Each structure stands twice: as C-alpha cells, then as structure tokens.
Amino acid sequence: MNDKKLIKRSLIHGIAVFSYIVLIVWLLSNITSWFGEDDRGILAPVLILSIFVISALITGSLVLGKPLMLYLDGKKKDAVKMVFYTGLTILLIVICVFIIFAFTK
C-alpha cells in the first residue's frame, strides 16, 4: 500500500473516531432532556456500560482493524504506520479543539 493511500485511510479513520466520540457525547448530554431523570435503578448503569463496550469495539475496529489485516498480510511496516497516522490524526484534532476552546469564551 503506498503512503498516500495509507495516510488518506488513516485520516478517514481518525476523523471517523473523533466524529463517533462527538456523537456519543452529544447523545449522553441530551439523554436526560429526552427521557427525564432516571429512577429505574440498574438500567442506566447497564446502558452506560453497554455503550462503553460498543464504543470500544467501534473505535478499536477503526484504529486497529485495517492495520491488523495489513500485519497479517505481512505488511508490518504499513500496519505500524497506519496506527501511527490514525493516532496522529486524532491527536491533531484534539489539539485543534483545545486551541479553539482556549481562545473562545
């Protein structure tokens, strides 16, 4: 796999992970306004842990799925590069968001 394609796919995966995080945070921030306060005991913690497990599966697949396939195909350097580029993409997005928060009130 050439480096341009690897970087492009890593960018897409990094943006997808960050977008998924934003979606989950938005859902959790608005859940009480949609359903009201929870007084059903165990259901809220079960829902939160289920979302956590599903989130780990989705983000793990986006960050590690394709690199694992590359690694198993013998393209170990490409696999490591893709994990690095995906992580770098997420880090750069977080830094950009942090800078935006730092300079806006």
Biopython code that builds the backbone (N, CA, C, O; Angstrom):
import numpy as np
from Bio.PDB.StructureBuilder import StructureBuilder

atoms = [
    (1, "MET", "N", (0.862, -1.169, 0.000)),
    (1, "MET", "CA", (0.000, 0.000, 0.000)),
    (1, "MET", "C", (0.910, 1.233, 0.000)),
    (1, "MET", "O", (1.821, 1.333, 0.821)),
    (2, "ASN", "N", (0.659, 2.174, -0.927)),
    (2, "ASN", "CA", (1.515, 3.359, -0.960)),
    (2, "ASN", "C", (1.169, 4.314, 0.176)),
    (2, "ASN", "O", (0.095, 4.246, 0.774)),
    (3, "ASP", "N", (2.125, 5.215, 0.454)),
    (3, "ASP", "CA", (1.978, 6.093, 1.621)),
    (3, "ASP", "C", (0.798, 7.046, 1.503)),
    (3, "ASP", "O", (0.148, 7.333, 2.508)),
    (4, "LYS", "N", (0.498, 7.548, 0.303)),
    (4, "LYS", "CA", (-0.631, 8.469, 0.143)),
    (4, "LYS", "C", (-1.948, 7.780, 0.507)),
    (4, "LYS", "O", (-2.781, 8.345, 1.215)),
    (5, "LYS", "N", (-2.121, 6.567, 0.019)),
    (5, "LYS", "CA", (-3.346, 5.820, 0.320)),
    (5, "LYS", "C", (-3.428, 5.495, 1.812)),
    (5, "LYS", "O", (-4.501, 5.549, 2.413)),
    (6, "LEU", "N", (-2.288, 5.159, 2.395)),
    (6, "LEU", "CA", (-2.225, 4.839, 3.821)),
    (6, "LEU", "C", (-2.586, 6.057, 4.660)),
    (6, "LEU", "O", (-3.359, 5.948, 5.611)),
    (7, "ILE", "N", (-2.036, 7.209, 4.317)),
    (7, "ILE", "CA", (-2.326, 8.441, 5.044)),
    (7, "ILE", "C", (-3.795, 8.827, 4.878)),
    (7, "ILE", "O", (-4.449, 9.226, 5.842)),
    (8, "LYS", "N", (-4.310, 8.707, 3.651)),
    (8, "LYS", "CA", (-5.714, 9.053, 3.398)),
    (8, "LYS", "C", (-6.648, 8.174, 4.227)),
    (8, "LYS", "O", (-7.583, 8.677, 4.851)),
    (9, "ARG", "N", (-6.402, 6.880, 4.237)),
    (9, "ARG", "CA", (-7.240, 5.966, 5.010)),
    (9, "ARG", "C", (-7.114, 6.244, 6.506)),
    (9, "ARG", "O", (-8.104, 6.178, 7.235)),
    (10, "SER", "N", (-5.912, 6.553, 6.962)),
    (10, "SER", "CA", (-5.699, 6.874, 8.370)),
    (10, "SER", "C", (-6.447, 8.145, 8.758)),
    (10, "SER", "O", (-7.049, 8.206, 9.830)),
    (11, "LEU", "N", (-6.414, 9.156, 7.897)),
    (11, "LEU", "CA", (-7.163, 10.387, 8.151)),
    (11, "LEU", "C", (-8.655, 10.110, 8.265)),
    (11, "LEU", "O", (-9.324, 10.618, 9.165)),
    (12, "ILE", "N", (-9.161, 9.314, 7.359)),
    (12, "ILE", "CA", (-10.588, 8.976, 7.374)),
    (12, "ILE", "C", (-10.940, 8.246, 8.670)),
    (12, "ILE", "O", (-11.960, 8.547, 9.290)),
    (13, "HIS", "N", (-10.115, 7.301, 9.078)),
    (13, "HIS", "CA", (-10.382, 6.547, 10.304)),
    (13, "HIS", "C", (-10.285, 7.447, 11.529)),
    (13, "HIS", "O", (-11.104, 7.340, 12.441)),
    (14, "GLY", "N", (-9.296, 8.330, 11.562)),
    (14, "GLY", "CA", (-9.149, 9.247, 12.687)),
    (14, "GLY", "C", (-10.327, 10.200, 12.803)),
    (14, "GLY", "O", (-10.833, 10.443, 13.898)),
    (15, "ILE", "N", (-10.762, 10.740, 11.669)),
    (15, "ILE", "CA", (-11.925, 11.633, 11.664)),
    (15, "ILE", "C", (-13.180, 10.865, 12.075)),
    (15, "ILE", "O", (-14.029, 11.396, 12.791)),
    (16, "ALA", "N", (-13.295, 9.620, 11.624)),
    (16, "ALA", "CA", (-14.458, 8.796, 11.994)),
    (16, "ALA", "C", (-14.481, 8.530, 13.499)),
    (16, "ALA", "O", (-15.544, 8.585, 14.117)),
    (17, "VAL", "N", (-13.329, 8.243, 14.092)),
    (17, "VAL", "CA", (-13.266, 8.010, 15.537)),
    (17, "VAL", "C", (-13.682, 9.270, 16.287)),
    (17, "VAL", "O", (-14.493, 9.205, 17.210)),
    (18, "PHE", "N", (-13.127, 10.416, 15.894)),
    (18, "PHE", "CA", (-13.476, 11.656, 16.577)),
    (18, "PHE", "C", (-14.952, 11.987, 16.391)),
    (18, "PHE", "O", (-15.602, 12.440, 17.333)),
    (19, "SER", "N", (-15.486, 11.772, 15.207)),
    (19, "SER", "CA", (-16.907, 12.025, 14.948)),
    (19, "SER", "C", (-17.779, 11.123, 15.808)),
    (19, "SER", "O", (-18.798, 11.566, 16.338)),
    (20, "TYR", "N", (-17.392, 9.876, 15.948)),
    (20, "TYR", "CA", (-18.137, 8.946, 16.792)),
    (20, "TYR", "C", (-18.122, 9.415, 18.247)),
    (20, "TYR", "O", (-19.141, 9.346, 18.934)),
    (21, "ILE", "N", (-16.969, 9.890, 18.715)),
    (21, "ILE", "CA", (-16.871, 10.406, 20.085)),
    (21, "ILE", "C", (-17.813, 11.591, 20.267)),
    (21, "ILE", "O", (-18.521, 11.676, 21.270)),
    (22, "VAL", "N", (-17.822, 12.501, 19.303)),
    (22, "VAL", "CA", (-18.708, 13.664, 19.380)),
    (22, "VAL", "C", (-20.168, 13.214, 19.421)),
    (22, "VAL", "O", (-20.959, 13.755, 20.193)),
    (23, "LEU", "N", (-20.529, 12.239, 18.604)),
    (23, "LEU", "CA", (-21.899, 11.728, 18.576)),
    (23, "LEU", "C", (-22.305, 11.138, 19.929)),
    (23, "LEU", "O", (-23.393, 11.427, 20.429)),
    (24, "ILE", "N", (-21.448, 10.325, 20.514)),
    (24, "ILE", "CA", (-21.762, 9.703, 21.802)),
    (24, "ILE", "C", (-21.885, 10.760, 22.900)),
    (24, "ILE", "O", (-22.794, 10.690, 23.726)),
    (25, "VAL", "N", (-20.981, 11.732, 22.915)),
    (25, "VAL", "CA", (-21.055, 12.797, 23.917)),
    (25, "VAL", "C", (-22.340, 13.597, 23.744)),
    (25, "VAL", "O", (-22.989, 13.944, 24.731)),
    (26, "TRP", "N", (-22.710, 13.892, 22.510)),
    (26, "TRP", "CA", (-23.944, 14.626, 22.251)),
    (26, "TRP", "C", (-25.162, 13.831, 22.736)),
    (26, "TRP", "O", (-26.060, 14.383, 23.372)),
    (27, "LEU", "N", (-25.179, 12.536, 22.429)),
    (27, "LEU", "CA", (-26.293, 11.698, 22.891)),
    (27, "LEU", "C", (-26.376, 11.660, 24.414)),
    (27, "LEU", "O", (-27.458, 11.822, 24.979)),
    (28, "LEU", "N", (-25.254, 11.450, 25.075)),
    (28, "LEU", "CA", (-25.261, 11.370, 26.532)),
    (28, "LEU", "C", (-25.581, 12.713, 27.175)),
    (28, "LEU", "O", (-26.163, 12.758, 28.259)),
    (29, "SER", "N", (-25.204, 13.811, 26.513)),
    (29, "SER", "CA", (-25.517, 15.136, 27.054)),
    (29, "SER", "C", (-27.003, 15.451, 26.965)),
    (29, "SER", "O", (-27.517, 16.214, 27.783)),
    (30, "ASN", "N", (-27.697, 14.883, 25.999)),
    (30, "ASN", "CA", (-29.104, 15.187, 25.784)),
    (30, "ASN", "C", (-30.071, 14.117, 26.279)),
    (30, "ASN", "O", (-31.285, 14.296, 26.177)),
    (31, "ILE", "N", (-29.569, 13.030, 26.802)),
    (31, "ILE", "CA", (-30.439, 11.903, 27.134)),
    (31, "ILE", "C", (-31.436, 12.248, 28.247)),
    (31, "ILE", "O", (-32.574, 11.780, 28.210)),
    (32, "THR", "N", (-31.035, 13.050, 29.226)),
    (32, "THR", "CA", (-31.973, 13.381, 30.301)),
    (32, "THR", "C", (-33.076, 14.321, 29.826)),
    (32, "THR", "O", (-34.191, 14.278, 30.345)),
    (33, "SER", "N", (-32.775, 15.169, 28.847)),
    (33, "SER", "CA", (-33.828, 16.052, 28.336)),
    (33, "SER", "C", (-34.831, 15.266, 27.483)),
    (33, "SER", "O", (-35.986, 15.672, 27.352)),
    (34, "TRP", "N", (-34.398, 14.157, 26.911)),
    (34, "TRP", "CA", (-35.305, 13.337, 26.100)),
    (34, "TRP", "C", (-36.138, 12.396, 26.953)),
    (34, "TRP", "O", (-37.333, 12.224, 26.709)),
    (35, "PHE", "N", (-35.508, 11.781, 27.960)),
    (35, "PHE", "CA", (-36.177, 10.742, 28.733)),
    (35, "PHE", "C", (-36.437, 11.114, 30.181)),
    (35, "PHE", "O", (-37.090, 10.354, 30.896)),
    (36, "GLY", "N", (-35.946, 12.258, 30.636)),
    (36, "GLY", "CA", (-36.121, 12.649, 32.027)),
    (36, "GLY", "C", (-35.083, 11.987, 32.914)),
    (36, "GLY", "O", (-34.233, 11.228, 32.449)),
    (37, "GLU", "N", (-35.173, 12.291, 34.203)),
    (37, "GLU", "CA", (-34.236, 11.709, 35.166)),
    (37, "GLU", "C", (-34.503, 10.215, 35.311)),
    (37, "GLU", "O", (-35.642, 9.758, 35.214)),
    (38, "ASP", "N", (-33.437, 9.472, 35.545)),
    (38, "ASP", "CA", (-33.564, 8.021, 35.678)),
    (38, "ASP", "C", (-33.854, 7.642, 37.123)),
    (38, "ASP", "O", (-33.113, 8.010, 38.035)),
    (39, "ASP", "N", (-34.928, 6.912, 37.318)),
    (39, "ASP", "CA", (-35.236, 6.393, 38.643)),
    (39, "ASP", "C", (-35.527, 4.893, 38.565)),
    (39, "ASP", "O", (-36.265, 4.346, 39.384)),
    (40, "ARG", "N", (-34.939, 4.247, 37.574)),
    (40, "ARG", "CA", (-35.186, 2.821, 37.351)),
    (40, "ARG", "C", (-34.057, 1.944, 37.861)),
    (40, "ARG", "O", (-33.976, 0.771, 37.496)),
    (41, "GLY", "N", (-33.201, 2.480, 38.681)),
    (41, "GLY", "CA", (-32.168, 1.675, 39.328)),
    (41, "GLY", "C", (-31.026, 1.258, 38.431)),
    (41, "GLY", "O", (-30.153, 2.063, 38.105)),
    (42, "ILE", "N", (-31.032, 0.007, 38.036)),
    (42, "ILE", "CA", (-29.888, -0.605, 37.375)),
    (42, "ILE", "C", (-29.818, -0.320, 35.866)),
    (42, "ILE", "O", (-28.774, -0.547, 35.254)),
    (43, "LEU", "N", (-30.879, 0.161, 35.269)),
    (43, "LEU", "CA", (-30.903, 0.326, 33.816)),
    (43, "LEU", "C", (-29.904, 1.346, 33.294)),
    (43, "LEU", "O", (-29.268, 1.104, 32.268)),
    (44, "ALA", "N", (-29.748, 2.467, 33.964)),
    (44, "ALA", "CA", (-28.804, 3.496, 33.493)),
    (44, "ALA", "C", (-27.360, 2.987, 33.492)),
    (44, "ALA", "O", (-26.668, 3.146, 32.486)),
    (45, "PRO", "N", (-26.878, 2.380, 34.585)),
    (45, "PRO", "CA", (-25.506, 1.846, 34.534)),
    (45, "PRO", "C", (-25.321, 0.760, 33.471)),
    (45, "PRO", "O", (-24.265, 0.685, 32.842)),
    (46, "VAL", "N", (-26.334, -0.078, 33.267)),
    (46, "VAL", "CA", (-26.244, -1.110, 32.236)),
    (46, "VAL", "C", (-26.138, -0.459, 30.858)),
    (46, "VAL", "O", (-25.344, -0.892, 30.023)),
    (47, "LEU", "N", (-26.931, 0.571, 30.626)),
    (47, "LEU", "CA", (-26.880, 1.277, 29.347)),
    (47, "LEU", "C", (-25.521, 1.927, 29.125)),
    (47, "LEU", "O", (-24.961, 1.830, 28.033)),
    (48, "ILE", "N", (-24.988, 2.585, 30.143)),
    (48, "ILE", "CA", (-23.692, 3.257, 30.024)),
    (48, "ILE", "C", (-22.578, 2.244, 29.752)),
    (48, "ILE", "O", (-21.733, 2.470, 28.886)),
    (49, "LEU", "N", (-22.572, 1.137, 30.484)),
    (49, "LEU", "CA", (-21.537, 0.117, 30.249)),
    (49, "LEU", "C", (-21.681, -0.526, 28.870)),
    (49, "LEU", "O", (-20.680, -0.852, 28.232)),
    (50, "SER", "N", (-22.909, -0.708, 28.410)),
    (50, "SER", "CA", (-23.125, -1.257, 27.070)),
    (50, "SER", "C", (-22.608, -0.308, 26.007)),
    (50, "SER", "O", (-21.971, -0.734, 25.043)),
    (51, "ILE", "N", (-22.881, 0.981, 26.180)),
    (51, "ILE", "CA", (-22.359, 1.981, 25.242)),
    (51, "ILE", "C", (-20.834, 1.982, 25.269)),
    (51, "ILE", "O", (-20.194, 2.110, 24.225)),
    (52, "PHE", "N", (-20.251, 1.839, 26.457)),
    (52, "PHE", "CA", (-18.794, 1.793, 26.588)),
    (52, "PHE", "C", (-18.204, 0.619, 25.810)),
    (52, "PHE", "O", (-17.223, 0.784, 25.085)),
    (53, "VAL", "N", (-18.797, -0.564, 25.957)),
    (53, "VAL", "CA", (-18.300, -1.755, 25.272)),
    (53, "VAL", "C", (-18.449, -1.611, 23.754)),
    (53, "VAL", "O", (-17.527, -1.939, 23.007)),
    (54, "ILE", "N", (-19.596, -1.126, 23.304)),
    (54, "ILE", "CA", (-19.815, -0.922, 21.870)),
    (54, "ILE", "C", (-18.838, 0.125, 21.328)),
    (54, "ILE", "O", (-18.310, -0.024, 20.226)),
    (55, "SER", "N", (-18.604, 1.176, 22.105)),
    (55, "SER", "CA", (-17.657, 2.208, 21.693)),
    (55, "SER", "C", (-16.243, 1.652, 21.561)),
    (55, "SER", "O", (-15.528, 1.983, 20.616)),
    (56, "ALA", "N", (-15.844, 0.813, 22.502)),
    (56, "ALA", "CA", (-14.524, 0.186, 22.422)),
    (56, "ALA", "C", (-14.412, -0.675, 21.162)),
    (56, "ALA", "O", (-13.376, -0.685, 20.497)),
    (57, "LEU", "N", (-15.475, -1.388, 20.846)),
    (57, "LEU", "CA", (-15.481, -2.221, 19.644)),
    (57, "LEU", "C", (-15.367, -1.370, 18.383)),
    (57, "LEU", "O", (-14.566, -1.674, 17.499)),
    (58, "ILE", "N", (-16.159, -0.314, 18.296)),
    (58, "ILE", "CA", (-16.170, 0.532, 17.100)),
    (58, "ILE", "C", (-14.841, 1.265, 16.935)),
    (58, "ILE", "O", (-14.230, 1.221, 15.867)),
    (59, "THR", "N", (-14.396, 1.939, 17.995)),
    (59, "THR", "CA", (-13.151, 2.692, 17.869)),
    (59, "THR", "C", (-11.943, 1.767, 17.711)),
    (59, "THR", "O", (-11.005, 2.088, 16.981)),
    (60, "GLY", "N", (-11.967, 0.633, 18.388)),
    (60, "GLY", "CA", (-10.893, -0.344, 18.206)),
    (60, "GLY", "C", (-10.832, -0.866, 16.785)),
    (60, "GLY", "O", (-9.750, -1.059, 16.232)),
    (61, "SER", "N", (-11.987, -1.093, 16.199)),
    (61, "SER", "CA", (-12.029, -1.547, 14.805)),
    (61, "SER", "C", (-11.503, -0.484, 13.860)),
    (61, "SER", "O", (-10.770, -0.791, 12.919)),
    (62, "LEU", "N", (-11.874, 0.776, 14.107)),
    (62, "LEU", "CA", (-11.406, 1.852, 13.241)),
    (62, "LEU", "C", (-9.908, 2.091, 13.365)),
    (62, "LEU", "O", (-9.234, 2.357, 12.370)),
    (63, "VAL", "N", (-9.390, 1.996, 14.579)),
    (63, "VAL", "CA", (-7.969, 2.271, 14.782)),
    (63, "VAL", "C", (-7.104, 1.054, 14.455)),
    (63, "VAL", "O", (-6.028, 1.202, 13.875)),
    (64, "LEU", "N", (-7.559, -0.142, 14.817)),
    (64, "LEU", "CA", (-6.706, -1.327, 14.702)),
    (64, "LEU", "C", (-7.142, -2.348, 13.656)),
    (64, "LEU", "O", (-6.374, -3.255, 13.337)),
    (65, "GLY", "N", (-8.353, -2.225, 13.115)),
    (65, "GLY", "CA", (-8.857, -3.242, 12.187)),
    (65, "GLY", "C", (-8.018, -3.398, 10.931)),
    (65, "GLY", "O", (-7.493, -4.480, 10.665)),
    (66, "LYS", "N", (-7.888, -2.342, 10.168)),
    (66, "LYS", "CA", (-7.109, -2.402, 8.930)),
    (66, "LYS", "C", (-5.625, -2.657, 9.197)),
    (66, "LYS", "O", (-5.013, -3.449, 8.480)),
    (67, "PRO", "N", (-5.016, -2.003, 10.220)),
    (67, "PRO", "CA", (-3.617, -2.335, 10.499)),
    (67, "PRO", "C", (-3.401, -3.814, 10.846)),
    (67, "PRO", "O", (-2.379, -4.395, 10.483)),
    (68, "LEU", "N", (-4.353, -4.409, 11.540)),
    (68, "LEU", "CA", (-4.227, -5.828, 11.849)),
    (68, "LEU", "C", (-4.268, -6.663, 10.571)),
    (68, "LEU", "O", (-3.511, -7.621, 10.419)),
    (69, "MET", "N", (-5.155, -6.290, 9.663)),
    (69, "MET", "CA", (-5.220, -7.008, 8.377)),
    (69, "MET", "C", (-3.916, -6.844, 7.601)),
    (69, "MET", "O", (-3.420, -7.802, 7.008)),
    (70, "LEU", "N", (-3.363, -5.636, 7.603)),
    (70, "LEU", "CA", (-2.085, -5.400, 6.932)),
    (70, "LEU", "C", (-0.977, -6.231, 7.579)),
    (70, "LEU", "O", (-0.157, -6.838, 6.890)),
    (71, "TYR", "N", (-0.966, -6.246, 8.901)),
    (71, "TYR", "CA", (0.051, -7.006, 9.627)),
    (71, "TYR", "C", (-0.025, -8.493, 9.292)),
    (71, "TYR", "O", (0.999, -9.139, 9.067)),
    (72, "LEU", "N", (-1.234, -9.024, 9.261)),
    (72, "LEU", "CA", (-1.408, -10.444, 8.951)),
    (72, "LEU", "C", (-1.063, -10.769, 7.503)),
    (72, "LEU", "O", (-0.726, -11.908, 7.180)),
    (73, "ASP", "N", (-1.148, -9.754, 6.624)),
    (73, "ASP", "CA", (-0.752, -9.939, 5.222)),
    (73, "ASP", "C", (0.749, -9.772, 5.021)),
    (73, "ASP", "O", (1.237, -9.841, 3.893)),
    (74, "GLY", "N", (1.483, -9.553, 6.108)),
    (74, "GLY", "CA", (2.931, -9.417, 6.019)),
    (74, "GLY", "C", (3.409, -7.994, 5.791)),
    (74, "GLY", "O", (4.606, -7.777, 5.602)),
    (75, "LYS", "N", (2.525, -7.037, 5.804)),
    (75, "LYS", "CA", (2.893, -5.632, 5.603)),
    (75, "LYS", "C", (3.012, -4.945, 6.960)),
    (75, "LYS", "O", (2.232, -4.055, 7.298)),
    (76, "LYS", "N", (4.002, -5.379, 7.721)),
    (76, "LYS", "CA", (4.152, -4.921, 9.099)),
    (76, "LYS", "C", (4.467, -3.436, 9.200)),
    (76, "LYS", "O", (3.932, -2.752, 10.073)),
    (77, "LYS", "N", (5.320, -2.930, 8.330)),
    (77, "LYS", "CA", (5.661, -1.504, 8.370)),
    (77, "LYS", "C", (4.437, -0.649, 8.055)),
    (77, "LYS", "O", (4.215, 0.374, 8.702)),
    (78, "ASP", "N", (3.647, -1.056, 7.076)),
    (78, "ASP", "CA", (2.424, -0.323, 6.744)),
    (78, "ASP", "C", (1.439, -0.340, 7.905)),
    (78, "ASP", "O", (0.764, 0.655, 8.167)),
    (79, "ALA", "N", (1.357, -1.475, 8.603)),
    (79, "ALA", "CA", (0.445, -1.590, 9.744)),
    (79, "ALA", "C", (0.841, -0.605, 10.850)),
    (79, "ALA", "O", (-0.007, 0.095, 11.404)),
    (80, "VAL", "N", (2.123, -0.563, 11.157)),
    (80, "VAL", "CA", (2.602, 0.348, 12.201)),
    (80, "VAL", "C", (2.399, 1.797, 11.771)),
    (80, "VAL", "O", (1.981, 2.630, 12.575)),
    (81, "LYS", "N", (2.693, 2.101, 10.512)),
    (81, "LYS", "CA", (2.492, 3.457, 10.003)),
    (81, "LYS", "C", (1.027, 3.870, 10.104)),
    (81, "LYS", "O", (0.725, 5.001, 10.483)),
    (82, "MET", "N", (0.126, 2.964, 9.769)),
    (82, "MET", "CA", (-1.290, 3.313, 9.791)),
    (82, "MET", "C", (-1.777, 3.579, 11.213)),
    (82, "MET", "O", (-2.544, 4.517, 11.430)),
    (83, "VAL", "N", (-1.353, 2.785, 12.174)),
    (83, "VAL", "CA", (-1.724, 3.041, 13.567)),
    (83, "VAL", "C", (-1.175, 4.400, 13.994)),
    (83, "VAL", "O", (-1.868, 5.174, 14.653)),
    (84, "PHE", "N", (0.074, 4.688, 13.617)),
    (84, "PHE", "CA", (0.681, 5.962, 13.964)),
    (84, "PHE", "C", (-0.075, 7.130, 13.330)),
    (84, "PHE", "O", (-0.397, 8.103, 14.013)),
    (85, "TYR", "N", (-0.359, 7.039, 12.035)),
    (85, "TYR", "CA", (-1.053, 8.127, 11.342)),
    (85, "TYR", "C", (-2.471, 8.336, 11.881)),
    (85, "TYR", "O", (-2.929, 9.473, 11.993)),
    (86, "THR", "N", (-3.159, 7.256, 12.210)),
    (86, "THR", "CA", (-4.504, 7.382, 12.770)),
    (86, "THR", "C", (-4.447, 8.053, 14.141)),
    (86, "THR", "O", (-5.236, 8.952, 14.432)),
    (87, "GLY", "N", (-3.517, 7.614, 14.976)),
    (87, "GLY", "CA", (-3.346, 8.233, 16.283)),
    (87, "GLY", "C", (-2.941, 9.695, 16.171)),
    (87, "GLY", "O", (-3.413, 10.537, 16.935)),
    (88, "LEU", "N", (-2.075, 9.990, 15.228)),
    (88, "LEU", "CA", (-1.653, 11.371, 14.999)),
    (88, "LEU", "C", (-2.826, 12.239, 14.546)),
    (88, "LEU", "O", (-2.954, 13.387, 14.972)),
    (89, "THR", "N", (-3.676, 11.691, 13.689)),
    (89, "THR", "CA", (-4.859, 12.431, 13.234)),
    (89, "THR", "C", (-5.760, 12.775, 14.410)),
    (89, "THR", "O", (-6.201, 13.917, 14.542)),
    (90, "ILE", "N", (-6.034, 11.800, 15.260)),
    (90, "ILE", "CA", (-6.883, 12.039, 16.427)),
    (90, "ILE", "C", (-6.234, 13.069, 17.349)),
    (90, "ILE", "O", (-6.914, 13.963, 17.853)),
    (91, "LEU", "N", (-4.932, 12.950, 17.572)),
    (91, "LEU", "CA", (-4.220, 13.899, 18.421)),
    (91, "LEU", "C", (-4.301, 15.317, 17.852)),
    (91, "LEU", "O", (-4.546, 16.263, 18.599)),
    (92, "LEU", "N", (-4.100, 15.476, 16.556)),
    (92, "LEU", "CA", (-4.165, 16.803, 15.937)),
    (92, "LEU", "C", (-5.564, 17.404, 16.033)),
    (92, "LEU", "O", (-5.707, 18.608, 16.249)),
    (93, "ILE", "N", (-6.591, 16.580, 15.876)),
    (93, "ILE", "CA", (-7.960, 17.073, 16.021)),
    (93, "ILE", "C", (-8.200, 17.544, 17.453)),
    (93, "ILE", "O", (-8.792, 18.602, 17.668)),
    (94, "VAL", "N", (-7.745, 16.764, 18.429)),
    (94, "VAL", "CA", (-7.915, 17.134, 19.837)),
    (94, "VAL", "C", (-7.170, 18.435, 20.135)),
    (94, "VAL", "O", (-7.697, 19.297, 20.838)),
    (95, "ILE", "N", (-5.963, 18.588, 19.614)),
    (95, "ILE", "CA", (-5.204, 19.824, 19.820)),
    (95, "ILE", "C", (-5.941, 21.009, 19.202)),
    (95, "ILE", "O", (-6.020, 22.073, 19.816)),
    (96, "CYS", "N", (-6.484, 20.839, 17.992)),
    (96, "CYS", "CA", (-7.245, 21.915, 17.340)),
    (96, "CYS", "C", (-8.472, 22.303, 18.169)),
    (96, "CYS", "O", (-8.758, 23.488, 18.344)),
    (97, "VAL", "N", (-9.184, 21.314, 18.670)),
    (97, "VAL", "CA", (-10.360, 21.595, 19.505)),
    (97, "VAL", "C", (-9.927, 22.309, 20.783)),
    (97, "VAL", "O", (-10.589, 23.251, 21.218)),
    (98, "PHE", "N", (-8.835, 21.874, 21.380)),
    (98, "PHE", "CA", (-8.328, 22.514, 22.587)),
    (98, "PHE", "C", (-7.960, 23.976, 22.310)),
    (98, "PHE", "O", (-8.269, 24.855, 23.115)),
    (99, "ILE", "N", (-7.316, 24.231, 21.199)),
    (99, "ILE", "CA", (-6.951, 25.615, 20.835)),
    (99, "ILE", "C", (-8.191, 26.452, 20.628)),
    (99, "ILE", "O", (-8.234, 27.605, 21.058)),
    (100, "ILE", "N", (-9.199, 25.900, 19.981)),
    (100, "ILE", "CA", (-10.456, 26.633, 19.786)),
    (100, "ILE", "C", (-11.088, 26.973, 21.133)),
    (100, "ILE", "O", (-11.554, 28.095, 21.332)),
    (101, "PHE", "N", (-11.108, 26.010, 22.062)),
    (101, "PHE", "CA", (-11.667, 26.272, 23.391)),
    (101, "PHE", "C", (-10.826, 27.299, 24.155)),
    (101, "PHE", "O", (-11.361, 28.121, 24.898)),
    (102, "ALA", "N", (-9.521, 27.243, 23.965)),
    (102, "ALA", "CA", (-8.644, 28.153, 24.697)),
    (102, "ALA", "C", (-8.834, 29.607, 24.274)),
    (102, "ALA", "O", (-8.672, 30.516, 25.089)),
    (103, "PHE", "N", (-9.174, 29.832, 23.012)),
    (103, "PHE", "CA", (-9.283, 31.192, 22.510)),
    (103, "PHE", "C", (-10.716, 31.689, 22.344)),
    (103, "PHE", "O", (-10.929, 32.804, 21.868)),
    (104, "THR", "N", (-11.690, 30.883, 22.726)),
    (104, "THR", "CA", (-13.077, 31.327, 22.688)),
    (104, "THR", "C", (-13.679, 31.215, 24.075)),
    (104, "THR", "O", (-13.298, 30.359, 24.873)),
    (105, "LYS", "N", (-14.619, 32.093, 24.341)),
    (105, "LYS", "CA", (-15.289, 32.037, 25.651)),
    (105, "LYS", "C", (-16.766, 32.080, 25.475)),
    (105, "LYS", "O", (-17.507, 32.042, 26.458)),
]
sb = StructureBuilder()
sb.init_structure("model")
sb.init_model(0)
sb.init_chain("A")
sb.init_seg("    ")
for serial, (resi, resn, name, xyz) in enumerate(atoms, 1):
    if name == "N":
        sb.init_residue(resn, " ", resi, " ")
    sb.init_atom(name, np.array(xyz, "f"), 0.0, 1.0, " ", f" {name:<3s}", serial, name[0])
structure = sb.get_structure()
